């Protein structure tokens, strides 16, 4: 998964341009619709949703890679799952923080356990923190197998988090209930693209590090066998 310096540079430049464009459009171009929102919570919305999307995407990759590892036993799929899980935990942390800031601006408090969306997303975050902890506590092939199974099971919290505002009691805003100008939809789509590129960039960095660590571990095992 080594693209070369030119492709890496192009990826980073594209991400930077998309992020700057998102910041400009969401601040100066987006139309505040007739919603019960203030300006701060409205602008946070253009970041919170793309961040949450990348978190779900990250855990979807963990699920797919875990299934592939159990099918093939190829180490690369274990490394893909590990790399994507760490990025996903980061993005879920940012989603929780931005959601809390929205809640403070709109509702007057940062957190309430009675909100199903907050609660299920926190459980989602805890599940993948546990996944990362499991990786540090177990070694060898057993770690890859256990983490693959755990990664598949933990994915159940993704749809639970996503649909919780529809299925359970939540103060989370349902955008389909309000008028939404087309320009805002375009800006939101740009945000999704920008943060998807951000995910790809972070994933590549983490995967390259995981590859280097695996190579070092292989050399260490070879040295131990010869001594």
C-alpha positions, -999 to 999 in steps of 0.1 A, spaced: 0 0 0 29 23 -8 17 47 -34 48 68 -37 56 104 -28 37 120 -57 4 103 -49 9 109 -12 15 146 -19 -15 148 -42 -37 132 -15 -26 156 12 -30 187 -11 -65 175 -21 -74 170 15 -61 205 25 -80 222 -4 -112 204 5 -109 212 42 -102 249 35 -131 251 10 -154 234 35 -144 260 62 -150 289 38 -184 277 25 -198 265 58 -189 299 74 -198 324 46 -220 307 21 -242 282 39 -278 294 44 -292 292 79 -325 275 74 -356 281 95 -346 256 121 -346 259 159 -308 263 158 -284 290 166 -255 299 143 -229 280 163 -247 247 163 -256 252 126 -219 256 116 -209 226 137 -233 205 118 -211 207 86 -183 190 105 -201 167 129 -219 147 103 -188 141 80 -168 131 111 -195 107 122 -196 93 86 -158 86 86 -162 69 120 -188 45 106 -167 40 75 -137 31 96 -156 5 115 -171 -8 83 -136 -14 70 -127 -32 103 -157 -55 98 -149 -63 61 -111 -68 68 -120 -90 98 -142 -112 76 -115 -114 50 -89 -124 76 -110 -153 89 -115 -164 53 -79 -161 41 -57 -159 73 -37 -133 54 -19 -110 78 -25 -79 57 -62 -80 65 -54 -81 102 -33 -50 97 -60 -32 77 -85 -39 105 -61 -27 132 -52 5 113 -88 14 105 -99 7 141 -75 33 155 -86 59 130 -122 50 138 -117 55 175 -102 89 168 -131 100 146 -157 87 171 -139 108 198 -142 138 175 -178 130 168 -186 128 205 -168 161 212 -185 180 183 -218 165 193 -213 177 229 -204 211 217 -236 212 195 -256 201 225 -242 228 247 -248 255 221 -283 243 213 -297 227 244 -275 242 272 -257 211 284 -228 190 271 -240 155 279 -270 136 291 -272 98 294 -309 99 285 -301 107 249 -300 74 230 -277 88 203 -251 99 227 -253 67 248 -251 43 219 -223 62 202 -204 61 235 -209 24 236 -196 22 201 -165 41 211 -160 18 241 -163 -13 220 -135 -3 196 -113 10 225 -117 -25 239 -107 -39 204 -75 -19 205 -68 -29 241 -73 -66 231 -46 -61 204 -21 -49 229 -29 -78 254 -26 -108 230 2 -118 207 6 -140 177 -20 -157 155 -44 -159 185 -45 -121 186 -55 -118 149 -82 -145 153 -97 -130 185 -96 -95 171 -112 -105 139 -141 -121 158 -143 -91 181 -142 -67 152 -171 -85 135 -193 -86 167 -186 -50 176 -199 -38 142 -234 -44 156 -231 -11 174 -226 9 142 -263 5 129 -274 8 166 -257 42 169 -269 53 135 -306 44 139 -308 51 176 -323 86 170 -351 70 151 -357 39 172 -352 53 207 -356 86 226 -331 112 215 -327 149 211 -306 144 180 -319 165 151 -336 147 122 -328 168 92 -355 152 71 -381 170 93 -370 205 82 -364 224 49 -329 221 38 -315 244 11 -297 227 -18 -265 248 -13 -262 233 23 -265 198 9 -237 205 -15 -215 219 13 -224 189 34 -214 165 6 -181 184 3 -175 178 40 -181 141 36 -156 140 7 -130 161 27 -132 139 58 -132 107 37 -99 118 22 -88 127 57 -96 91 67 -77 77 38 -46 98 46 -46 87 83 -53 51 74 -24 50 50 0 65 76 -12 40 102 -11 10 78 25 19 68 35 20 104 18 -13 111 37 -28 81 70 -16 95 62 -30 130 53 -64 114 87 -64 96 106 -56 128 87 -83 146 96 -108 119 133 -98 121 133 -102 159 117 -136 157 143 -147 131 172 -134 154 157 -153 184 156 -185 164 193 -182 154 205 -176 189 
